[in-house]
Amino acid sequence: MIKTTVMSLAILAGVAAVAHAQSNVAALPPGAAPAPRVAPVGPSPQYVGPSPGQGWYAKEQESEARMQPSPEWVGPKAGQGWYAKEQQSNAVAPSPAYVGPRPN
């Protein structure tokens, strides 16, 4: 609790110091050199790239005839593979009595 309070106060003091330093930058003494003049920003030249939405886009075309299915698949037919027969080897034993906490 004390550690959290000390850290919070330290952060608050740091924020206050930074705010005070920033406000003092604008209050320079009267004999200080004025800020240099900044040239006004003129209009931008015309964009050199393509106009928005008018780029080159590749056209999608079919290069060959549509794909034809093979006349005869050499492998097994769908759903006609070899599947092991699942048989139960041991009789199913009932679950033991519930050993957890008592229900409410």
VOLOTI-62062 format. One record per residue (C-alpha): residue number from 1; residue in one letter; x, y, z. Coordinates in nm, 2 decimals. Layout:
residues N
     i   aa       xx       yy       zz
   NUM    A        X        Y        Z
...
This chain:
residues 104
     i   aa       xx       yy       zz
     1    M     0.00     0.00     0.00
     2    I     0.28     0.24     0.09
     3    K     0.48     0.15    -0.22
     4    T     0.18     0.22    -0.44
     5    T     0.12     0.56    -0.27
     6    V     0.48     0.66    -0.31
     7    M     0.49     0.56    -0.68
     8    S     0.16     0.76    -0.74
     9    L     0.30     1.07    -0.58
    10    A     0.63     1.03    -0.78
    11    I     0.44     1.02    -1.11
    12    L     0.22     1.31    -1.01
    13    A     0.53     1.52    -0.92
    14    G     0.69     1.43    -1.25
    15    V     0.38     1.53    -1.45
    16    A     0.37     1.86    -1.25
    17    A     0.74     1.93    -1.32
    18    V     0.70     1.86    -1.70
    19    A     0.39     2.09    -1.72
    20    H     0.58     2.37    -1.53
    21    A     0.88     2.34    -1.76
    22    Q     0.66     2.35    -2.07
    23    S     0.48     2.67    -1.95
    24    N     0.82     2.84    -1.88
    25    V     0.95     2.78    -2.23
    26    A     0.69     3.03    -2.37
    27    A     0.78     3.29    -2.11
    28    L     1.13     3.38    -2.24
    29    P     1.30     3.70    -2.12
    30    P     1.23     4.02    -2.32
    31    G     1.58     4.03    -2.47
    32    A     1.58     3.68    -2.61
    33    A     1.61     3.62    -2.98
    34    P     1.27     3.59    -3.16
    35    A     1.18     3.26    -3.31
    36    P     1.29     3.23    -3.67
    37    R     1.02     3.30    -3.93
    38    V     0.88     3.00    -4.11
    39    A     0.82     3.02    -4.48
    40    P     0.45     2.99    -4.57
    41    V     0.35     2.66    -4.72
    42    G     0.25     2.68    -5.08
    43    P     0.01     2.46    -5.27
    44    S     0.14     2.11    -5.35
    45    P     0.23     2.02    -5.70
    46    Q    -0.01     1.79    -5.88
    47    Y     0.02     1.42    -5.77
    48    V     0.26     1.24    -6.00
    49    G     0.10     0.89    -5.97
    50    P    -0.22     0.75    -6.12
    51    S    -0.55     0.91    -6.04
    52    P    -0.73     0.74    -5.76
    53    G    -0.93     0.44    -5.89
    54    Q    -0.77     0.46    -6.23
    55    G    -0.48     0.22    -6.20
    56    W    -0.39    -0.08    -6.42
    57    Y    -0.56    -0.40    -6.31
    58    A    -0.49    -0.74    -6.46
    59    K    -0.79    -0.89    -6.64
    60    E    -0.88    -1.23    -6.52
    61    Q    -0.92    -1.46    -6.82
    62    E    -0.94    -1.83    -6.86
    63    S    -0.63    -1.95    -7.04
    64    E    -0.75    -2.30    -7.11
    65    A    -1.07    -2.50    -7.13
    66    R    -1.24    -2.58    -6.81
    67    M    -1.10    -2.87    -6.62
    68    Q    -1.26    -3.20    -6.70
    69    P    -1.27    -3.48    -6.44
    70    S    -1.06    -3.79    -6.50
    71    P    -1.25    -4.07    -6.67
    72    E    -1.16    -4.32    -6.40
    73    W    -1.00    -4.26    -6.07
    74    V    -0.74    -4.53    -6.00
    75    G    -0.78    -4.52    -5.62
    76    P    -1.07    -4.65    -5.40
    77    K    -1.41    -4.51    -5.45
    78    A    -1.53    -4.25    -5.21
    79    G    -1.66    -4.42    -4.89
    80    Q    -1.55    -4.77    -5.01
    81    G    -1.21    -4.78    -4.83
    82    W    -1.10    -5.04    -4.58
    83    Y    -1.21    -4.96    -4.23
    84    A    -1.12    -5.17    -3.92
    85    K    -1.43    -5.31    -3.74
    86    E    -1.46    -5.16    -3.40
    87    Q    -1.55    -5.42    -3.15
    88    Q    -1.56    -5.38    -2.77
    89    S    -1.30    -5.60    -2.61
    90    N    -1.41    -5.57    -2.24
    91    A    -1.75    -5.54    -2.09
    92    V    -1.83    -5.18    -1.98
    93    A    -1.81    -5.14    -1.60
    94    P    -2.04    -4.89    -1.43
    95    S    -1.88    -4.58    -1.30
    96    P    -1.77    -4.59    -0.93
    97    A    -1.96    -4.40    -0.67
    98    Y    -1.91    -4.02    -0.69
    99    V    -1.61    -3.93    -0.48
   100    G    -1.62    -3.55    -0.51
   101    P    -1.76    -3.30    -0.27
   102    R    -2.12    -3.35    -0.15
   103    P    -2.37    -3.17    -0.37
   104    N    -2.58    -2.90    -0.20
